[in-house]
Each structure stands twice: as C-alpha cells, then as structure tokens.
Amino acid sequence: MVASIDGTGGDRPDDRTRIEALEREDLVLFINACFACTGQRELYGGRYGQQVSVDFLHRYTLGNYRRLYARSLALGLNHFNRAMIVRLLLAAGSPADGEQRAEENALITVTLAELPPQRVHKLFEALARDRVNNRRTRAVMRHYLTEARDPHFDAVKYRRRVLVAARHAHVGFDEETERFLTDPEARRQPGVFEVPLFRAYAESHFAKEALFRLPFSVAEGLAASRGVSQEELLKRGRDRMTAGERLRSQARSQRAGVRLPADLAAAPLTRLATYVCSLDPAERRRRHDELDGALRAAADRTFQRAPSPLGRIAVVADRSWSSAGSFEKRRRPLAVALGCVYLLRRAAAESVVLWAPDLSRPDLEVTARGQTDLATPLLAALRAAPDTVVIVSDGYENAPTGLAGQVAATARDRVAGCSDVAFVHLNPVFDADNLAPRQLGPAVATVGIRQAEDTLALLGFARFAQGTASLAELEAHLAARTRHYITP
C-alpha cells in the first residue's frame, strides 16, 4: 500500500491510478506473451530462453493475479500456455474462496476437454514428475482418464503416459485395458484381448497386415520397428488417415513417390496456409484456383464461427527473409501472415493488401525473401484512407530500423484524416529478451498471434495492448469471456 501525504496510510487517487495502470500492463504483457510464445525455438531466439521467459511470466501472474490468471484460459491462448496455466493452477492447490474454486474447476475441465490428448497426457506426466498430488489434481486426472473420448486409442497411442497418470491418481480401468497397460507379455498375445484395437496391436508384432488395421498415427510410430518402409506405410495406410494427417504427410508422400490427395476443403485456415507456403511457387501458380478457393473457403468458415465485420482495412504483410521462421516453426510467420490476409479480406467491407518488401506480389506467390521494409507499404496503405491498418510481422524491421513506428506516429499526429486510424501489429514471434512480441513503436498496438484464426478476436484485444482501456474494462472482458467459456 502506498502511504498518503497526510500519513493516514490510504491510497491517493493518483497512486491508485498508477497502480491500476501497472496491473493492467502486467496482465496485458502476460496475455500478449501467451498468444505468441510456444516454448519453441524462434529464428532469433533459442528454446531455453523462450521457456525461461514464459515460465517467469506465468509464475509472476499466478502469484499476483490468480483469478485473472485462471480466467485467461477463456481467451483462446495457444495450447502450450493453456496447458501451463492448468499445471500451475493445480500445483498451487485450490483457492479458499468457494466461488473462485468452482470457477477454476470449470475452466480447467473445459480446457482439458479442448486440448489435444497428447498435450493433456504430457501435462499429467509433468504433474506426476513434480509430485503434485493434491486432491483436486487427482480428481481432475481421474475424470479425464475415465471420461476420455477414446480410452482404448489413448491406451495404445499414449500408453506410457496414461499409465504414469493412472498410477499417480490411483485410477483403475477395465480388465483388458489394465492388462494392456501393465503387462508387456500380454501385449504380444493377440488371443488375450477382445478389444479390436488391442488385438490388432498385439498381432502387429507377428503379422505386418495387422499394422494397417491400426490408426495411422499408431502405425506410423511402429512402422520402422516392423520393417515397413515409408512408401508402403503411406500407400497402405492412407485410407486410415485423418484429413489433418493427409495434409501433414504431403511432403513425405512426394518424396516417397506416393499419390496422396489432401482434402483441402476441410483444412483449418492456418494449417492450409502452412501447406500452401510449403509448395514450390511454380506449383502454386499451376494450382492457383484450387488453392485460392480453399483458402477463401477456410477464411469464410472461420469468419462464420465468430462474425466480426470490419470497415476499411489496409493490411501490411511481412514476407521478408525472417518470415521463414526457425527449424521447429518452419515458415510459420509467413503462413500466419497469409492466413490473416485471407481472413481480413473476408471480414472487411473494403481492403487493400500490401506485401513487404515488394508491395504488389500475388498472395499465393509469397516466399520468405529480402529485408524487412515496413515503412514503404505502410505509407502506401495510408493512401487508401483505411479505418484500421493491420501489420503482420515479426517486428524485426531493418530497412531501415524503426521507421514504421515513426510513420504511424507522424501520420496520427500531423496528417489530416489519419488521427483516428487504428494501427495494430499482429506478431507471431515471441521475443524472450523483452518478455513480449517485438514492438514497432508506441503508436502501434502490438498483439501476439499464434494462428490466423484468432485475428478478429485479437483486433478487439488491441485496445488493451495500446493502453486505451482501463484495468476495470480488462477485468470485465475476462469475466465475460469466462462466463461464455464455461457455460454449457
């Protein structure tokens, strides 16, 4: 508490204002980081630095703003950070307040149901390794393991982690599942299982044909040990692939000489943009109508799920060399930019798209090349008299450095008709040194982004990042998102 000037110990109004501003900045910094950081290596930063920085932010926010920390689960953060929030909340034990405890429990339950199974099982393994064994943790693990969407598949695909979690939380399974998880000899004896998936797994030790009765992701992990080549695996396993697995296996299938048609019509926007960016420019030109139609359809599906119509939008999309990303996130920044372009075109009443460094390059021909010149396309964007300018870039501006922020500030302060233009920077790369996505300047609101599907929601969050909204408004926003998130 800050002492008042008269010595009474009360907070002065200006002190409370400063404290609220600092609290809002803390929360925005944390949320921004959680939109972008995945704990993986970036082009300009290693994995260790990412993990240390984001771990500090999580623990600091949990310790100082626990209720708001839990409510951030409702904001659509990426899977990495949502799993970390759940882990730290469970490790911290249940809050004393009954209402807060019930809200946290609901947030955790809904989040675990939405996370990919592999992410949840990795989370449970970490809880067991850290010896987090309070009553709530055991109840959460028991509920998830017993109510799993496909417990037999989880037992085969994530056997070791399922067993670790089950032992840690004292969870029992039916007799066959228990035998499959705990008895290595039984897993090689097809006759002891009635469950088709368990029987096929056991038979695959002796009969290669049984391998192709398994889900593709399971067969994929066993193929090398069973002497099955990539070509044979793709040829015989393609009928059991999901749409996502087909898209993910395109590059492999081309190397193996196997024709593997992908269902582009069902692919999510960012995953589809990643696939498009992996293709040779000549193939993109040859398949232009097909790829463009698929991206437009994916953008339309995304928009229809959460319609947020926009006015006049100008998009400055970065396709410089650094948008190639790191080895772990190959072409990710470029793919996010491409997905954002298609979604913003769908949502805007009027739009203009300018790629940096060369302004007029067709969307489907973008590759990661050249220096980062954001100022030139930003000036061109302002000539279109937009309501909002959206810059999608990693923020490593070098041709020249820092000019885009100066252009935005000058336009807002001195150019007629630009005073009300909103400048929003969507950054798909986390800068561990600054504990936040790299910024372009105080005149541009910077928001982290993991996938293009989040673009429209993040434009609404940008006012918090720029400081034009109060702490009370941020708290109200989190409370409203939480109610919507946990309401059946």
C-alpha positions as CSV (number, residue, x, y, z in Angstrom):
1,M,0.0,0.0,0.0
2,V,1.3,3.5,-0.8
3,A,1.1,5.9,2.2
4,S,-0.9,9.1,1.7
5,I,0.6,12.5,2.1
6,D,-1.2,13.1,5.3
7,G,0.2,9.9,6.8
8,T,-3.1,8.1,7.1
9,G,-1.9,5.2,5.0
10,G,-4.7,5.5,2.4
11,D,-4.1,5.4,-1.3
12,R,-4.2,8.7,-3.1
13,P,-6.3,8.8,-6.3
14,D,-3.2,9.3,-8.4
15,D,-1.4,6.5,-6.7
16,R,-4.4,4.2,-7.3
17,T,-4.4,5.2,-10.9
18,R,-0.7,4.4,-11.3
19,I,-1.2,1.0,-9.6
20,E,-4.1,0.1,-11.8
21,A,-2.1,1.1,-14.9
22,L,0.8,-1.1,-13.7
23,E,-1.6,-4.0,-13.1
24,R,-3.1,-3.6,-16.5
25,E,0.3,-3.6,-18.1
26,D,1.3,-6.7,-16.2
27,L,-1.8,-8.6,-17.4
28,V,-1.5,-7.4,-21.0
29,L,2.2,-8.3,-21.1
30,F,1.3,-11.8,-19.9
31,I,-1.6,-12.4,-22.2
32,N,0.3,-11.0,-25.2
33,A,3.2,-13.4,-24.5
34,C,0.7,-16.3,-24.2
35,F,-0.8,-15.6,-27.6
36,A,2.7,-15.9,-29.3
37,C,5.1,-18.0,-27.3
38,T,5.1,-21.8,-27.7
39,G,8.4,-22.5,-25.9
40,Q,9.9,-23.5,-29.2
41,R,13.0,-22.1,-30.9
42,E,12.5,-18.9,-32.9
43,L,14.8,-17.6,-35.7
44,Y,16.3,-15.1,-33.4
45,G,15.9,-16.9,-30.1
46,G,16.6,-20.3,-28.6
47,R,14.2,-22.7,-26.9
48,Y,15.7,-22.3,-23.5
49,G,15.3,-18.6,-23.4
50,Q,11.7,-18.9,-24.5
51,Q,10.9,-21.3,-21.8
52,V,12.6,-19.4,-19.0
53,S,10.9,-16.1,-20.0
54,V,7.4,-17.5,-20.3
55,D,7.8,-19.6,-17.1
56,F,8.7,-16.4,-15.2
57,L,5.6,-14.6,-16.6
58,H,3.3,-17.4,-15.6
59,R,4.6,-17.7,-12.1
60,Y,4.5,-13.9,-11.6
61,T,1.0,-13.6,-12.9
62,L,-0.3,-16.5,-10.9
63,G,1.3,-15.1,-7.7
64,N,-0.2,-11.6,-8.1
65,Y,-3.4,-12.0,-10.1
66,R,-4.6,-15.6,-9.6
67,R,-8.2,-15.1,-10.5
68,L,-7.4,-13.2,-13.7
69,Y,-4.6,-15.7,-14.4
70,A,-7.2,-18.5,-14.4
71,R,-9.7,-16.5,-16.5
72,S,-7.1,-16.1,-19.2
73,L,-7.9,-19.7,-20.1
74,A,-11.0,-18.4,-21.8
75,L,-9.2,-16.1,-24.1
76,G,-8.2,-18.6,-26.7
77,L,-4.5,-18.7,-25.8
78,N,-2.3,-21.3,-27.6
79,H,-2.2,-24.9,-26.3
80,F,1.3,-24.6,-24.8
81,N,0.3,-21.8,-22.5
82,R,-3.1,-23.2,-21.6
83,A,-1.5,-26.4,-20.5
84,M,1.0,-24.5,-18.4
85,I,-1.8,-22.5,-16.8
86,V,-3.6,-25.6,-15.8
87,R,-0.4,-27.2,-14.5
88,L,0.4,-24.3,-12.3
89,L,-3.1,-23.8,-11.0
90,L,-3.3,-27.5,-10.0
91,A,0.2,-27.3,-8.4
92,A,-0.9,-24.2,-6.4
93,G,-3.8,-26.1,-4.8
94,S,-7.5,-25.0,-4.6
95,P,-8.3,-21.4,-3.7
96,A,-10.1,-20.9,-0.4
97,D,-13.0,-18.9,-1.8
98,G,-15.7,-21.4,-2.9
99,E,-16.9,-19.3,-5.9
100,Q,-13.4,-18.9,-7.2
101,R,-12.7,-22.6,-6.7
102,A,-15.8,-23.6,-8.6
103,E,-14.9,-21.2,-11.5
104,E,-11.3,-22.5,-11.6
105,N,-12.5,-26.1,-11.7
106,A,-14.9,-25.4,-14.6
107,L,-12.2,-23.6,-16.5
108,I,-9.8,-26.4,-16.1
109,T,-12.3,-29.1,-17.1
110,V,-13.4,-27.2,-20.2
111,T,-9.8,-26.5,-21.2
112,L,-8.7,-30.1,-20.8
113,A,-11.6,-31.2,-23.0
114,E,-10.5,-28.8,-25.7
115,L,-6.7,-29.6,-25.6
116,P,-5.3,-32.3,-27.9
117,P,-4.9,-35.6,-26.0
118,Q,-1.1,-35.6,-26.4
119,R,-0.9,-32.2,-24.7
120,V,-3.1,-33.4,-21.8
121,H,-1.1,-36.6,-21.2
122,K,2.2,-34.7,-21.3
123,L,0.7,-32.3,-18.7
124,F,-0.3,-35.2,-16.5
125,E,3.1,-36.7,-16.8
126,A,4.6,-33.4,-15.7
127,L,2.3,-33.2,-12.7
128,A,3.3,-36.8,-11.7
129,R,7.0,-35.9,-12.1
130,D,6.6,-32.8,-9.9
131,R,4.8,-34.9,-7.3
132,V,1.7,-32.7,-7.5
133,N,-0.7,-35.0,-5.6
134,N,-3.4,-32.8,-4.0
135,R,-7.0,-34.0,-4.0
136,R,-8.1,-31.7,-6.8
137,T,-5.3,-32.8,-9.1
138,R,-6.2,-36.5,-8.6
139,A,-9.8,-35.7,-9.2
140,V,-9.0,-33.8,-12.4
141,M,-6.8,-36.6,-13.7
142,R,-9.3,-39.3,-12.7
143,H,-12.2,-37.5,-14.5
144,Y,-10.2,-37.1,-17.7
145,L,-8.9,-40.7,-17.8
146,T,-12.2,-42.3,-17.1
147,E,-14.2,-40.0,-19.4
148,A,-11.8,-40.0,-22.3
149,R,-13.2,-39.7,-25.8
150,D,-11.5,-42.9,-26.9
151,P,-9.8,-44.6,-23.9
152,H,-8.6,-47.6,-26.0
153,F,-6.9,-45.4,-28.5
154,D,-5.3,-43.3,-25.7
155,A,-4.1,-46.6,-24.1
156,V,-2.3,-47.6,-27.3
157,K,-1.1,-44.2,-28.5
158,Y,0.0,-42.8,-25.2
159,R,0.5,-46.0,-23.2
160,R,3.4,-44.9,-21.0
161,R,1.9,-41.5,-20.1
162,V,-1.6,-42.9,-19.4
163,L,0.0,-45.5,-17.1
164,V,2.0,-42.8,-15.3
165,A,-1.1,-40.7,-14.8
166,A,-3.3,-43.6,-13.7
167,R,-0.8,-44.7,-11.1
168,H,-0.3,-41.2,-9.8
169,A,-4.0,-40.5,-9.4
170,H,-4.9,-44.1,-8.4
171,V,-7.2,-44.7,-11.4
172,G,-8.5,-48.1,-12.3
173,F,-9.5,-49.3,-15.7
174,D,-11.5,-52.3,-17.1
175,E,-9.6,-55.6,-17.0
176,E,-8.4,-55.6,-20.7
177,T,-7.2,-52.0,-20.6
178,E,-5.4,-52.7,-17.3
179,R,-3.7,-55.8,-18.8
180,F,-2.7,-53.9,-21.9
181,L,-1.2,-51.1,-19.9
182,T,0.7,-53.1,-17.4
183,D,1.6,-56.5,-18.9
184,P,4.3,-56.3,-21.7
185,E,3.9,-60.1,-22.4
186,A,0.2,-59.8,-22.9
187,R,0.7,-57.1,-25.4
188,R,2.3,-59.7,-27.7
189,Q,-0.5,-62.2,-27.3
190,P,-3.5,-61.4,-29.5
191,G,-5.6,-64.1,-28.0
192,V,-6.0,-62.5,-24.6
193,F,-7.8,-59.4,-26.0
194,E,-11.3,-58.8,-27.2
195,V,-10.9,-55.1,-27.9
196,P,-10.2,-55.0,-31.6
197,L,-7.5,-52.2,-31.3
198,F,-5.6,-54.1,-28.6
199,R,-5.8,-57.3,-30.6
200,A,-4.5,-55.6,-33.8
201,Y,-1.6,-54.1,-31.8
202,A,-0.7,-57.4,-30.4
203,E,-1.0,-59.1,-33.8
204,S,1.2,-56.4,-35.4
205,H,4.2,-57.9,-33.6
206,F,3.9,-61.0,-35.8
207,A,1.8,-60.0,-38.8
208,K,2.6,-57.0,-40.9
209,E,-1.0,-57.0,-42.2
210,A,-2.3,-56.2,-38.7
211,L,-0.2,-53.0,-38.7
212,F,-2.6,-51.5,-41.3
213,R,-5.6,-52.1,-39.2
214,L,-4.3,-49.7,-36.6
215,P,-5.0,-45.9,-36.7
216,F,-2.4,-44.3,-39.0
217,S,-0.7,-42.3,-36.2
218,V,-0.2,-45.5,-34.2
219,A,1.0,-47.5,-37.3
220,E,3.4,-44.6,-38.1
221,G,5.2,-45.0,-34.8
222,L,5.5,-48.8,-35.2
223,A,6.4,-48.9,-38.9
224,A,10.2,-48.8,-38.7
225,S,10.4,-51.5,-36.0
226,R,8.2,-53.7,-38.1
227,G,10.3,-53.3,-41.2
228,V,7.7,-51.3,-43.1
229,S,9.1,-48.6,-45.5
230,Q,7.7,-45.1,-45.8
231,E,6.4,-45.8,-49.2
232,E,4.5,-48.9,-48.1
233,L,3.2,-47.2,-45.0
234,L,1.7,-44.3,-47.0
235,K,0.3,-46.5,-49.7
236,R,-1.4,-48.9,-47.5
237,G,-2.2,-46.6,-44.6
238,R,-3.7,-43.7,-46.5
239,D,-7.2,-45.0,-46.2
240,R,-7.0,-44.7,-42.4
241,M,-5.6,-41.2,-42.4
242,T,-7.5,-38.3,-41.0
243,A,-7.7,-35.1,-43.1
244,G,-5.0,-33.5,-40.9
245,E,-2.7,-36.4,-41.3
246,R,-3.1,-36.3,-45.1
247,L,-2.2,-32.6,-45.2
248,R,0.8,-33.2,-42.8
249,S,2.1,-36.0,-44.9
250,Q,2.1,-34.2,-48.3
251,A,5.9,-33.6,-48.4
252,R,6.7,-37.1,-47.3
253,S,4.3,-38.6,-49.9
254,Q,6.0,-36.6,-52.6
255,R,9.5,-37.8,-51.5
256,A,8.2,-41.4,-51.4
257,G,6.5,-41.1,-54.8
258,V,3.1,-41.9,-53.4
259,R,0.0,-40.0,-54.6
260,L,-1.9,-38.8,-51.5
261,P,-4.7,-36.4,-52.3
262,A,-5.4,-34.0,-49.5
263,D,-8.9,-32.8,-48.5
264,L,-8.2,-29.1,-48.7
265,A,-11.9,-28.2,-48.3
266,A,-11.9,-29.3,-44.6
267,A,-8.5,-27.9,-43.6
268,P,-8.3,-25.2,-40.9
269,L,-7.0,-21.8,-42.2
270,T,-3.5,-21.7,-40.7
271,R,-2.8,-25.3,-41.4
272,L,-3.9,-24.8,-45.0
273,A,-1.8,-21.6,-45.3
274,T,1.2,-23.6,-44.0
275,Y,0.7,-26.2,-46.6
276,V,0.4,-23.6,-49.4
277,C,3.6,-21.9,-48.2
278,S,5.4,-25.3,-48.3
279,L,4.7,-25.7,-52.0
280,D,7.0,-24.5,-54.8
281,P,5.9,-21.2,-56.3
282,A,5.5,-22.9,-59.7
283,E,3.1,-25.4,-58.3
284,R,1.2,-22.7,-56.5
285,R,0.7,-20.9,-59.8
286,R,-0.4,-24.1,-61.5
287,R,-2.9,-24.9,-58.8
288,H,-3.9,-21.2,-58.2
289,D,-7.7,-21.6,-58.5
290,E,-7.7,-24.7,-56.3
291,L,-5.5,-23.2,-53.5
292,D,-7.1,-19.8,-53.6
293,G,-10.6,-21.3,-53.4
294,A,-9.6,-23.5,-50.5
295,L,-8.1,-20.5,-48.6
296,R,-11.2,-18.4,-49.2
297,A,-13.5,-21.2,-48.0
298,A,-11.4,-21.7,-44.9
299,A,-11.4,-18.0,-44.2
300,D,-15.2,-17.9,-44.6
301,R,-15.7,-20.9,-42.2
302,T,-13.5,-19.1,-39.7
303,F,-15.5,-15.9,-40.1
304,Q,-18.9,-17.6,-39.8
305,R,-17.9,-19.2,-36.5
306,A,-17.4,-15.7,-34.9
307,P,-18.6,-13.0,-37.3
308,S,-16.8,-9.6,-36.7
309,P,-17.5,-7.4,-39.7
310,L,-14.8,-4.7,-40.2
311,G,-14.8,-1.4,-42.2
312,R,-12.0,-0.3,-44.4
313,I,-8.8,-2.3,-43.7
314,A,-5.3,-2.0,-45.0
315,V,-3.0,-5.0,-44.4
316,V,0.8,-4.8,-44.5
317,A,2.0,-8.4,-44.5
318,D,5.7,-9.2,-44.0
319,R,7.3,-11.7,-46.3
320,S,10.9,-10.9,-45.6
321,W,13.6,-13.5,-45.0
322,S,12.9,-13.7,-41.3
323,S,9.3,-14.9,-42.0
324,A,10.8,-18.3,-42.9
325,G,10.8,-19.0,-39.2
326,S,13.0,-21.5,-37.3
327,F,13.6,-25.2,-37.9
328,E,10.9,-26.0,-35.3
329,K,8.4,-23.4,-36.7
330,R,9.3,-23.6,-40.4
331,R,7.5,-20.9,-42.5
332,R,5.1,-20.3,-39.6
333,P,5.3,-16.5,-39.6
334,L,4.7,-16.4,-43.4
335,A,1.8,-18.8,-43.1
336,V,0.2,-16.8,-40.3
337,A,0.5,-13.6,-42.5
338,L,-1.1,-15.4,-45.5
339,G,-4.0,-16.7,-43.3
340,C,-4.5,-13.2,-41.8
341,V,-4.7,-11.7,-45.3
342,Y,-7.4,-14.0,-46.4
343,L,-9.4,-13.7,-43.2
344,L,-9.2,-9.9,-43.1
345,R,-10.3,-9.7,-46.7
346,R,-13.3,-11.8,-45.8
347,A,-14.2,-9.7,-42.8
348,A,-13.6,-6.2,-44.3
349,A,-16.0,-4.1,-46.2
350,E,-13.1,-2.7,-48.2
351,S,-9.5,-4.0,-48.1
352,V,-6.1,-3.4,-49.6
353,V,-3.2,-5.8,-49.1
354,L,0.5,-4.8,-49.4
355,W,3.3,-7.3,-49.0
356,A,6.7,-6.2,-47.7
357,P,9.2,-5.7,-49.3
358,D,7.5,-5.8,-52.8
359,L,4.1,-4.4,-52.5
360,S,2.1,-6.0,-55.3
361,R,3.2,-9.6,-55.1
362,P,0.2,-12.0,-55.6
363,D,-0.8,-13.6,-52.3
364,L,-0.2,-17.2,-53.4
365,E,3.3,-16.5,-54.7
366,V,4.8,-15.1,-51.5
367,T,8.1,-16.6,-50.3
368,A,10.4,-15.5,-47.5
369,R,12.9,-13.2,-49.2
370,G,14.5,-9.8,-48.8
371,Q,14.9,-7.3,-46.0
372,T,12.1,-6.0,-43.8
373,D,10.9,-2.7,-45.1
374,L,7.5,-1.9,-43.4
375,A,7.5,1.8,-43.8
376,T,7.1,1.9,-47.6
377,P,4.0,-0.3,-47.6
378,L,2.6,1.5,-44.6
379,L,2.8,4.8,-46.4
380,A,1.0,3.2,-49.4
381,A,-1.6,1.7,-47.0
382,L,-2.4,5.2,-45.6
383,R,-3.2,6.5,-49.1
384,A,-6.2,4.1,-49.1
385,A,-7.7,6.1,-46.2
386,P,-8.4,2.9,-44.0
387,D,-10.1,2.8,-40.6
388,T,-7.6,0.3,-39.4
389,V,-4.1,-0.7,-40.6
390,V,-3.1,-4.2,-39.6
391,I,0.7,-5.1,-39.8
392,V,1.5,-8.8,-39.7
393,S,5.2,-9.1,-39.0
394,D,7.8,-10.5,-36.6
395,G,8.8,-6.9,-35.9
396,Y,12.5,-7.2,-36.9
397,E,12.4,-4.2,-39.1
398,N,15.8,-3.5,-40.7
399,A,15.4,-1.4,-43.9
400,P,15.6,1.0,-42.0
401,T,15.2,0.1,-38.4
402,G,12.3,1.7,-36.5
403,L,10.8,3.7,-39.4
404,A,7.4,2.1,-39.4
405,G,6.6,3.2,-35.9
406,Q,7.7,6.8,-36.8
407,V,5.5,6.8,-39.8
408,A,2.5,5.7,-37.7
409,A,3.1,8.3,-35.1
410,T,3.6,11.1,-37.6
411,A,0.5,10.2,-39.5
412,R,-1.6,10.1,-36.4
413,D,-0.3,13.4,-35.1
414,R,0.2,15.5,-38.3
415,V,-1.6,14.1,-41.3
416,A,-5.2,15.2,-41.9
417,G,-7.7,12.3,-41.8
418,C,-5.2,9.9,-40.0
419,S,-5.8,10.9,-36.4
420,D,-8.5,8.2,-35.9
421,V,-6.7,5.4,-37.8
422,A,-6.0,2.4,-35.6
423,F,-2.6,0.8,-36.1
424,V,-2.4,-2.8,-35.0
425,H,0.6,-5.0,-35.2
426,L,0.0,-8.8,-35.1
427,N,3.3,-10.5,-34.2
428,P,3.6,-14.3,-34.5
429,V,7.1,-14.4,-32.9
430,F,7.9,-14.1,-29.2
431,D,11.0,-12.1,-28.1
432,A,12.3,-13.8,-25.0
433,D,14.6,-11.0,-24.1
434,N,11.7,-8.5,-23.9
435,L,9.2,-11.0,-22.5
436,A,6.8,-10.0,-25.3
437,P,6.4,-9.9,-29.1
438,R,8.7,-7.3,-30.5
439,Q,7.0,-3.9,-30.9
440,L,7.2,-1.3,-33.7
441,G,6.6,1.7,-31.5
442,P,4.2,3.3,-29.1
443,A,1.8,4.5,-31.8
444,V,1.2,0.8,-32.9
445,A,-0.6,-1.6,-30.6
446,T,1.3,-4.9,-30.7
447,V,-0.5,-8.2,-30.0
448,G,0.9,-11.7,-30.2
449,I,-0.7,-14.2,-32.5
450,R,-0.3,-17.9,-32.9
451,Q,-2.7,-18.7,-35.7
452,A,-4.6,-16.7,-38.2
453,E,-8.0,-17.9,-36.9
454,D,-7.5,-15.6,-33.9
455,T,-7.1,-12.4,-36.0
456,L,-10.5,-10.9,-35.5
457,A,-10.6,-11.6,-31.7
458,L,-7.1,-10.1,-31.3
459,L,-8.1,-6.9,-33.1
460,G,-10.6,-6.4,-30.2
461,F,-7.8,-7.1,-27.7
462,A,-5.5,-4.5,-29.3
463,R,-7.1,-1.6,-27.4
464,F,-5.9,-3.2,-24.1
465,A,-2.4,-3.6,-25.6
466,Q,-2.3,0.1,-26.6
467,G,-3.4,1.3,-23.2
468,T,-6.7,2.9,-24.3
469,A,-8.7,0.7,-21.9
470,S,-8.7,0.6,-18.1
471,L,-8.0,-2.3,-15.8
472,A,-11.7,-2.4,-14.9
473,E,-12.5,-2.9,-18.6
474,L,-9.9,-5.7,-18.9
475,E,-11.3,-7.4,-15.9
476,A,-14.8,-7.1,-17.2
477,H,-13.7,-8.5,-20.6
478,L,-12.1,-11.5,-18.9
479,A,-15.1,-12.1,-16.7
480,A,-17.4,-12.0,-19.8
481,R,-15.2,-14.4,-21.8
482,T,-15.1,-16.7,-18.8
483,R,-18.9,-16.9,-18.4
484,H,-19.3,-17.7,-22.1
485,Y,-16.5,-20.2,-22.0
486,I,-17.7,-22.4,-19.1
487,T,-21.5,-22.1,-19.8
488,P,-22.7,-25.4,-21.4
